[in-house]
Amino acid sequence: MLLTDTDQALLAGAGGPAAQVAMRIIVEMARLAGAADLIDVTSAHIDGCLYHGQAGLEFAERLRQEGAVVRVPTTLNVASLDLLHPDRYRGDPETARAARRLMDAYVAMGCRETWTCAPYQLPERPGFGEHVAWAESNAIVFANSVLGARTARYGDFIDICAAITGRVPNAGLHRTERRRGQIVFDLRALPDRLLGEDVLYPLLGHLIGAGSGNLVPVVDGLPPGMAEDRLKAVGAAAASSGEVALLHVVGSTPEAPTLAEALQHRQPRRVVEVTPAMLLAARDQLTTAGPEQGPLVGVNVGTPHFSVAEFGELVALLAGRTVHQGVECYASTSRHVLARIESLGWLAVLETAGVRLVTDTCTYVTSILENSAGVVMTSSAKWAWYAPGNLGVQVVLASLRECVESAVEGRVVRDDAIWGPR
């Protein structure tokens, strides 16, 4: 492997013991990936600040104690605590103390206190072709697909090593040939009425993730110039139900102005013709509440974190109404977006309506829900995918409009007419 003088110096300990450990890990990952050399990254996003147990805490605190400092601008993913709304936390105090220690360790290494799974909503985000080291599955697929930046699917521990060294293996999706579309999801048979429904996009992502394996998917047949929030919904779902880290949407993502260019002028390995029945089946897979479902006890939106535009839609859908007294309604977002909606006057409107804001974390990864003995609705395929296992709740996947109507009425409301006959 070709290493620069700086790489060699870090391996030899010139940057201190923490940088030496980090570089050893990066070099070993490069060897496993078959990389010929390492490349620079301009930023990193750290997923390892979410507390999963003692091992992650010990790793971060060892790096901090041995003098680790990040070399590139580094943002932090959601953690296990909402520091702005500490009363939301319902877990045990010992876990909370460990989670806070983990958060503090990453901040001490020079990482920004962003605490968001959607770093692409921050003012500074990578440009086309820029190499970054991002963890968090939905952030990875958004960076690669929507921004056209380049990152592998980095995970816990590797992410902070890349931030400390500023280097990653020159392999995987950092390389142009690995970004070629290989499987096409053809949507041209879908009726226009479905293309206008927001619920289509998380369901499409779930279908793509489950059906792509390790192939790079291409979506053909959507209207050009798709809104970022719809692309976010597709990517987040695909990265949850499968291992998708890059997808091309013809006419909307920068490496797919045409189908031919998305495929790098080669033939796809497979073409999947998407039908309404397939999407409805995806909705059924993400809905764990059966015919004998319990009462509606919660509505959770904002996984990934809600954008300013999504909050605007939520305010409009509420239209002065209030959430039913028997329903907990949560919207998760970042500190940056929270400040924006407060300046627009929307925060007071939402809180008056009974919507509880959550920052710094997400309701499917930490103990926030007061009542899980019933049905919880969500517009997020990612929330629906993980919450049953994490929280033990019954989930109903629906559109944002259906979630709002359900929250107001205190019962599950879904409009099945949009799907036509089963």
FENQUI-V274515 format. One record per pair of residues at least 12 apart in sequence whose ideal C-beta (glycine too) atoms are under 6 Angstrom apart, sorted by sequence separation. I is the first residue (numbers start at 1). J is the second residue. If there is no record, write none. Layout:
i:j
I:J
I:J
This chain:
i:j
11:23
250:262
402:414
10:23
140:153
384:397
248:262
396:412
398:414
132:149
134:151
376:393
81:99
80:99
117:136
130:149
131:150
132:151
135:154
364:383
372:391
375:394
376:395
377:396
119:139
128:148
135:155
152:172
379:399
126:147
133:154
152:173
338:359
372:393
375:396
377:398
379:400
120:142
364:386
126:149
150:173
185:208
364:387
79:103
135:159
150:174
331:355
335:359
379:403
306:331
329:354
226:252
329:355
330:356
331:357
332:358
364:390
377:403
49:76
222:249
224:251
305:332
306:333
44:72
49:77
305:333
330:358
43:72
50:79
51:80
133:162
144:173
183:212
201:230
205:234
209:238
302:331
305:334
308:337
377:406
43:73
44:74
45:75
46:76
47:77
49:79
50:80
76:106
204:234
208:238
212:242
216:246
217:247
218:248
219:249
220:250
298:328
299:329
300:330
301:331
302:332
311:341
332:362
41:72
46:77
202:233
206:237
210:241
296:327
302:333
315:346
322:353
323:354
183:215
201:233
205:237
209:241
210:242
212:244
308:340
322:354
182:215
188:221
201:234
205:238
209:242
330:363
182:216
183:217
184:218
185:219
186:220
187:221
315:349
2:37
76:111
133:168
181:216
186:221
187:222
202:237
206:241
209:244
311:346
318:353
79:115
184:220
74:111
75:112
78:115
181:218
76:114
70:109
75:114
76:115
78:117
220:259
69:109
70:110
77:117
57:98
64:105
68:109
69:110
60:102
328:370
131:174
61:105
64:108
75:119
218:262
18:63
57:102
60:105
64:109
51:98
18:66
51:99
17:66
18:67
18:68
16:67
51:102
49:102
49:103
49:106
77:136
303:362
300:363
46:111
181:248
236:304
298:369
173:246
45:119
297:371
207:282
203:279
206:282
297:374
303:380
229:307
298:376
299:377
300:378
301:379
329:407
203:282
295:374
296:375
303:382
203:283
229:309
294:374
303:383
327:407
181:262
229:310
294:375
181:263
293:375
300:383
327:410
180:264
184:268
189:273
317:401
323:407
326:410
146:231
183:268
186:271
183:269
289:375
324:410
182:269
183:270
184:271
185:272
186:273
187:274
317:404
321:408
42:130
47:135
43:132
44:133
45:134
47:136
74:163
185:274
41:131
45:135
142:232
145:235
41:132
39:131
41:133
153:245
70:163
142:235
45:139
70:164
72:166
141:235
71:166
286:381
68:164
138:236
141:239
286:384
288:388
138:239
144:245
145:246
293:394
137:239
144:246
145:247
141:244
141:245
299:403
140:245
289:394
148:254
288:394
148:255
288:395
289:396
48:156
145:253
299:407
47:156
48:157
287:396
287:397
296:406
48:159
286:397
47:159
48:160
46:159
46:160
283:397
296:411
296:412
44:162
44:163
40:166
128:254
41:168
38:167
39:170
37:170
35:169
26:161
35:170
25:161
33:169
35:171
33:171
22:161
26:165
30:169
280:419
29:169
26:167
22:164
23:165
240:382
22:165
276:419
237:381
19:164
240:385
236:382
138:304
206:381
205:381
202:381
118:304
121:307
117:304
118:305
117:305
116:305
199:399
198:399
198:400
122:336
116:334
197:418
115:360
84:359
82:358
91:367
82:359
83:360
90:367
82:360
82:361
88:368
79:360
79:361
78:361
78:362
80:366
